[in-house]
Amino acid sequence: MEYIFSDKLNSLKPSAIREILKNSGNSIPFSAGNPSPLSFPVDAIRELSADIFQNNSTAALQYSITEGYAPLIESVAARLKSRFNIDTDHNPVIITSGGQQGIELACKAFCNEGDTVICENPSFIGALNAFRSLGTNLVGIDIEGDGISPEKLDLALTENPRAKLIYLIPTFQNPRGTTTSLEKRKAIYEVALRHKVMILEDNPYGELRFSGEEIPTLKSMDTEGIVIYCSSFSKILSAGMRVGFVSAPEAVIQKMVVAKQCEDVHTNIFFQMLCHRFMTEYDFDGHIKGICDLYGRKCALMMSELDKNMPKEITHTVPDGGLFVWLTMPAGSDMLGYIKACTAAGVSAVPGIAFNADTEASSDSFRITYATPSDEDIVKGIGIMADVAKNWIKS
Amino acid sequence: MEYIFSDKLNSLKPSAIREILKNSGNSIPFSAGNPSPLSFPVDAIRELSADIFQNNSTAALQYSITEGYAPLIESVAARLKSRFNIDTDHNPVIITSGGQQGIELACKAFCNEGDTVICENPSFIGALNAFRSLGTNLVGIDIEGDGISPEKLDLALTENPRAKLIYLIPTFQNPRGTTTSLEKRKAIYEVALRHKVMILEDNPYGELRFSGEEIPTLKSMDTEGIVIYCSSFSKILSAGMRVGFVSAPEAVIQKMVVAKQCEDVHTNIFFQMLCHRFMTEYDFDGHIKGICDLYGRKCALMMSELDKNMPKEITHTVPDGGLFVWLTMPAGSDMLGYIKACTAAGVSAVPGIAFNADTEASSDSFRITYATPSDEDIVKGIGIMADVAKNWIKS
């Protein structure tokens, strides 16, 4: 049988990150977007799971409603209100199967095949592929140190009348690790509103600030109901349990619930119970602070190793939070050759092309993380990358 | 902001079953497709979860690969081979977030917006809505006691050149509870092959036979690689944990993996570990036999209560397995009025219209289940339905 697949999936390649993760073997893991295993509150999870399967097993194992476990919806809504100033009274919360599902559902709710999604360039490959898997076209706007230019966004929206969604990671962006300034956030919101195009604000790293000043979320400025806010527990509790959440205007949430029902009926209920109880019965703020301290320390170590060892021709971003650092080689360098040589030498990284909106475009950059590797591996890995780099930088 | 949603979601209504489940309150639960809580091996799950979070917590809480947990893939493949004679050497297995996701991914892999899915009529509402949520058109073929007519399928495929998928639940069909005969299975396979259209065989109830003779799966006859086989642990271990699986030719599986990556990255890994260990370390066959015995007994009780009490004008199917019984009122009855009266009297059931491929079509039928209610509630509930029926059957 010769298979004729749908147009939307026919051109879609497996995620480069997932493929690297699958084949990374024993190399130093600078490539994955995994949280540190040290961030998992294992003792609490062990206690809570024992209690849930002892005292609430039927509810934890039976079908549940698509919107999510009501007590978790409440505790997430309370957190979004207190921590990010989001008006959850008018923007109800639903629970999704990781942040990934929230992103995909938002696109499904607003985009027909052939519609356009505007995104930062580079951006999170998982989101870009989700948009592609729904048959949309991507238009990337090159990101600057303080976010995309509102003027370029205005132009892109004018030039693309079928634009239905603007996808942004304003805080500790993936892959660059940088943050959109308050001024640009305000201007971006005004531009989107003027064009009547929805913003999908993806904020999986928002809780993970270890330096610099808090910047309000786009959703906190959203008086007109044009922002869909997505996030998850993946980076603050556990990635493997696949629990995320969305806050958006009621009408939008209703459509996303219907679409979610068609995808997986509901998110596994046991981990929803566990998240709720961890948030309300344990020191959640203290737990988050512990992760921020951990990543702050690891990031500082990586910055210092980079500055000490890396050829100055390779520049890097300086994150105030999140997981990622973005390195850029001199224009026209053989970035792919360099990353392959690093992998051969025992360090993995993600080539920048993986994050391009235009899959044919080139890149001089690559992404690494300080979250997953041990301190020893950060020192060793940057040392290896610096050594390998010497052969790839023209002097 | 006035929202303009995608065409595919704009017309999609929330699932009638989910809505009834959400609002069923204290009524006798004849409506849900929930497995019996007695079918959950709670002690084993408690032991296994304690052990996993004690000895394997990092792997259970970290990101994993999209295809699924390798040991579970192996044990599912072995089971499909031994129990259903499926050639898993040439039809690899992936793990999905419930059977629902397998169904949705199969459609996404083969269908563009505007393509056609052929299905049994009536059929599983969750699948029909998944097809609708991807912008496909549904063409239903009225199901007979022994499955759809291969001749009608042939005609439908001829009349619908954009048909890309044939969706069937050959064994203990939802909602009818009936099974497609071996002769029809063979003929259906030949028709699909001649038209080069893929079959999606949904078999979530296949393990739950309590009487009658085993009938080979369509997938076991699939020498040409045109059958995608979907199933799940929802009805044999736990529905809330959201773990399902698909077996299909390698090229199809590759596309489904890429699509799954875009939806939820991977299925929660903890319950994948748990399923694998339950299958290999506990008496899985004994556990399945226990569920079959339970449902066989409950079904017999419901059949006897129906035959004793229900007006003869209301006919019912006699299942050999699975969860469902399908009742049909005399042509032109006010079925909806009757179901509403039953709900008011304290018994919930699902109106047949919920399962129609054509949402405008009427129905004289409704679905009930013996799986969820207690024995006492089966007796009481059928008694109430029979009493209410007397006012709704014209003598």
HADDOCK unambig.tbl for C-alpha pairs under 7 A between the chains (distance, minus, plus):
assign (segid A and resid 1 and name CA) (segid B and resid 224 and name CA) 6.23 0.50 0.50
assign (segid A and resid 1 and name CA) (segid B and resid 225 and name CA) 6.33 0.50 0.50
assign (segid A and resid 1 and name CA) (segid B and resid 226 and name CA) 6.94 0.50 0.50
assign (segid A and resid 4 and name CA) (segid B and resid 110 and name CA) 6.85 0.50 0.50
assign (segid A and resid 5 and name CA) (segid B and resid 109 and name CA) 5.64 0.50 0.50
assign (segid A and resid 5 and name CA) (segid B and resid 110 and name CA) 4.58 0.50 0.50
assign (segid A and resid 6 and name CA) (segid B and resid 108 and name CA) 6.96 0.50 0.50
assign (segid A and resid 6 and name CA) (segid B and resid 109 and name CA) 5.56 0.50 0.50
assign (segid A and resid 6 and name CA) (segid B and resid 110 and name CA) 4.64 0.50 0.50
assign (segid A and resid 6 and name CA) (segid B and resid 111 and name CA) 5.07 0.50 0.50
assign (segid A and resid 6 and name CA) (segid B and resid 112 and name CA) 5.28 0.50 0.50
assign (segid A and resid 7 and name CA) (segid B and resid 112 and name CA) 6.56 0.50 0.50
assign (segid A and resid 9 and name CA) (segid B and resid 109 and name CA) 6.21 0.50 0.50
assign (segid A and resid 9 and name CA) (segid B and resid 255 and name CA) 6.80 0.50 0.50
assign (segid A and resid 13 and name CA) (segid B and resid 258 and name CA) 6.99 0.50 0.50
assign (segid A and resid 14 and name CA) (segid B and resid 258 and name CA) 5.31 0.50 0.50
assign (segid A and resid 18 and name CA) (segid B and resid 65 and name CA) 6.95 0.50 0.50
assign (segid A and resid 22 and name CA) (segid B and resid 65 and name CA) 6.67 0.50 0.50
assign (segid A and resid 34 and name CA) (segid B and resid 63 and name CA) 6.48 0.50 0.50
assign (segid A and resid 37 and name CA) (segid B and resid 58 and name CA) 6.09 0.50 0.50
assign (segid A and resid 42 and name CA) (segid B and resid 57 and name CA) 6.85 0.50 0.50
assign (segid A and resid 46 and name CA) (segid B and resid 50 and name CA) 6.77 0.50 0.50
assign (segid A and resid 46 and name CA) (segid B and resid 53 and name CA) 5.70 0.50 0.50
assign (segid A and resid 50 and name CA) (segid B and resid 46 and name CA) 6.77 0.50 0.50
assign (segid A and resid 50 and name CA) (segid B and resid 50 and name CA) 6.48 0.50 0.50
assign (segid A and resid 53 and name CA) (segid B and resid 46 and name CA) 5.70 0.50 0.50
assign (segid A and resid 57 and name CA) (segid B and resid 42 and name CA) 6.84 0.50 0.50
assign (segid A and resid 58 and name CA) (segid B and resid 37 and name CA) 6.09 0.50 0.50
assign (segid A and resid 60 and name CA) (segid B and resid 240 and name CA) 6.32 0.50 0.50
assign (segid A and resid 61 and name CA) (segid B and resid 238 and name CA) 5.18 0.50 0.50
assign (segid A and resid 61 and name CA) (segid B and resid 239 and name CA) 6.00 0.50 0.50
assign (segid A and resid 61 and name CA) (segid B and resid 240 and name CA) 4.34 0.50 0.50
assign (segid A and resid 61 and name CA) (segid B and resid 241 and name CA) 6.07 0.50 0.50
assign (segid A and resid 62 and name CA) (segid B and resid 238 and name CA) 6.27 0.50 0.50
assign (segid A and resid 62 and name CA) (segid B and resid 239 and name CA) 5.14 0.50 0.50
assign (segid A and resid 62 and name CA) (segid B and resid 240 and name CA) 4.43 0.50 0.50
assign (segid A and resid 63 and name CA) (segid B and resid 34 and name CA) 6.50 0.50 0.50
assign (segid A and resid 63 and name CA) (segid B and resid 239 and name CA) 5.27 0.50 0.50
assign (segid A and resid 63 and name CA) (segid B and resid 240 and name CA) 4.66 0.50 0.50
assign (segid A and resid 64 and name CA) (segid B and resid 240 and name CA) 6.76 0.50 0.50
assign (segid A and resid 65 and name CA) (segid B and resid 18 and name CA) 6.97 0.50 0.50
assign (segid A and resid 65 and name CA) (segid B and resid 22 and name CA) 6.71 0.50 0.50
assign (segid A and resid 97 and name CA) (segid B and resid 264 and name CA) 5.88 0.50 0.50
assign (segid A and resid 98 and name CA) (segid B and resid 264 and name CA) 6.16 0.50 0.50
assign (segid A and resid 100 and name CA) (segid B and resid 262 and name CA) 6.91 0.50 0.50
assign (segid A and resid 100 and name CA) (segid B and resid 263 and name CA) 6.13 0.50 0.50
assign (segid A and resid 100 and name CA) (segid B and resid 264 and name CA) 5.34 0.50 0.50
assign (segid A and resid 100 and name CA) (segid B and resid 265 and name CA) 6.86 0.50 0.50
assign (segid A and resid 101 and name CA) (segid B and resid 263 and name CA) 5.08 0.50 0.50
assign (segid A and resid 101 and name CA) (segid B and resid 264 and name CA) 5.20 0.50 0.50
assign (segid A and resid 104 and name CA) (segid B and resid 262 and name CA) 6.99 0.50 0.50
assign (segid A and resid 104 and name CA) (segid B and resid 263 and name CA) 6.12 0.50 0.50
assign (segid A and resid 108 and name CA) (segid B and resid 6 and name CA) 6.95 0.50 0.50
assign (segid A and resid 109 and name CA) (segid B and resid 5 and name CA) 5.64 0.50 0.50
assign (segid A and resid 109 and name CA) (segid B and resid 6 and name CA) 5.55 0.50 0.50
assign (segid A and resid 109 and name CA) (segid B and resid 9 and name CA) 6.20 0.50 0.50
assign (segid A and resid 110 and name CA) (segid B and resid 4 and name CA) 6.85 0.50 0.50
assign (segid A and resid 110 and name CA) (segid B and resid 5 and name CA) 4.57 0.50 0.50
assign (segid A and resid 110 and name CA) (segid B and resid 6 and name CA) 4.63 0.50 0.50
assign (segid A and resid 111 and name CA) (segid B and resid 6 and name CA) 5.06 0.50 0.50
assign (segid A and resid 112 and name CA) (segid B and resid 6 and name CA) 5.26 0.50 0.50
assign (segid A and resid 112 and name CA) (segid B and resid 7 and name CA) 6.54 0.50 0.50
assign (segid A and resid 126 and name CA) (segid B and resid 262 and name CA) 6.10 0.50 0.50
assign (segid A and resid 129 and name CA) (segid B and resid 262 and name CA) 6.02 0.50 0.50
assign (segid A and resid 130 and name CA) (segid B and resid 262 and name CA) 4.48 0.50 0.50
assign (segid A and resid 130 and name CA) (segid B and resid 263 and name CA) 6.84 0.50 0.50
assign (segid A and resid 133 and name CA) (segid B and resid 259 and name CA) 6.52 0.50 0.50
assign (segid A and resid 224 and name CA) (segid B and resid 1 and name CA) 6.26 0.50 0.50
assign (segid A and resid 225 and name CA) (segid B and resid 1 and name CA) 6.34 0.50 0.50
assign (segid A and resid 226 and name CA) (segid B and resid 1 and name CA) 6.94 0.50 0.50
assign (segid A and resid 238 and name CA) (segid B and resid 61 and name CA) 5.18 0.50 0.50
assign (segid A and resid 238 and name CA) (segid B and resid 62 and name CA) 6.26 0.50 0.50
assign (segid A and resid 239 and name CA) (segid B and resid 61 and name CA) 6.01 0.50 0.50
assign (segid A and resid 239 and name CA) (segid B and resid 62 and name CA) 5.14 0.50 0.50
assign (segid A and resid 239 and name CA) (segid B and resid 63 and name CA) 5.28 0.50 0.50
assign (segid A and resid 240 and name CA) (segid B and resid 60 and name CA) 6.33 0.50 0.50
assign (segid A and resid 240 and name CA) (segid B and resid 61 and name CA) 4.35 0.50 0.50
assign (segid A and resid 240 and name CA) (segid B and resid 62 and name CA) 4.43 0.50 0.50
assign (segid A and resid 240 and name CA) (segid B and resid 63 and name CA) 4.66 0.50 0.50
assign (segid A and resid 240 and name CA) (segid B and resid 64 and name CA) 6.76 0.50 0.50
assign (segid A and resid 240 and name CA) (segid B and resid 268 and name CA) 5.46 0.50 0.50
assign (segid A and resid 240 and name CA) (segid B and resid 269 and name CA) 5.60 0.50 0.50
assign (segid A and resid 241 and name CA) (segid B and resid 61 and name CA) 6.07 0.50 0.50
assign (segid A and resid 241 and name CA) (segid B and resid 268 and name CA) 4.79 0.50 0.50
assign (segid A and resid 241 and name CA) (segid B and resid 269 and name CA) 6.61 0.50 0.50
assign (segid A and resid 241 and name CA) (segid B and resid 270 and name CA) 6.98 0.50 0.50
assign (segid A and resid 242 and name CA) (segid B and resid 268 and name CA) 5.56 0.50 0.50
assign (segid A and resid 255 and name CA) (segid B and resid 9 and name CA) 6.80 0.50 0.50
assign (segid A and resid 258 and name CA) (segid B and resid 14 and name CA) 5.33 0.50 0.50
assign (segid A and resid 259 and name CA) (segid B and resid 133 and name CA) 6.52 0.50 0.50
assign (segid A and resid 262 and name CA) (segid B and resid 100 and name CA) 6.90 0.50 0.50
assign (segid A and resid 262 and name CA) (segid B and resid 104 and name CA) 6.99 0.50 0.50
assign (segid A and resid 262 and name CA) (segid B and resid 126 and name CA) 6.13 0.50 0.50
assign (segid A and resid 262 and name CA) (segid B and resid 129 and name CA) 6.04 0.50 0.50
assign (segid A and resid 262 and name CA) (segid B and resid 130 and name CA) 4.49 0.50 0.50
assign (segid A and resid 263 and name CA) (segid B and resid 100 and name CA) 6.13 0.50 0.50
assign (segid A and resid 263 and name CA) (segid B and resid 101 and name CA) 5.06 0.50 0.50
assign (segid A and resid 263 and name CA) (segid B and resid 104 and name CA) 6.12 0.50 0.50
assign (segid A and resid 263 and name CA) (segid B and resid 130 and name CA) 6.83 0.50 0.50
assign (segid A and resid 264 and name CA) (segid B and resid 97 and name CA) 5.88 0.50 0.50
assign (segid A and resid 264 and name CA) (segid B and resid 98 and name CA) 6.16 0.50 0.50
assign (segid A and resid 264 and name CA) (segid B and resid 100 and name CA) 5.34 0.50 0.50
assign (segid A and resid 264 and name CA) (segid B and resid 101 and name CA) 5.19 0.50 0.50
assign (segid A and resid 265 and name CA) (segid B and resid 100 and name CA) 6.87 0.50 0.50
assign (segid A and resid 268 and name CA) (segid B and resid 240 and name CA) 5.48 0.50 0.50
assign (segid A and resid 268 and name CA) (segid B and resid 241 and name CA) 4.81 0.50 0.50
assign (segid A and resid 268 and name CA) (segid B and resid 242 and name CA) 5.56 0.50 0.50
assign (segid A and resid 269 and name CA) (segid B and resid 240 and name CA) 5.61 0.50 0.50
assign (segid A and resid 269 and name CA) (segid B and resid 241 and name CA) 6.61 0.50 0.50
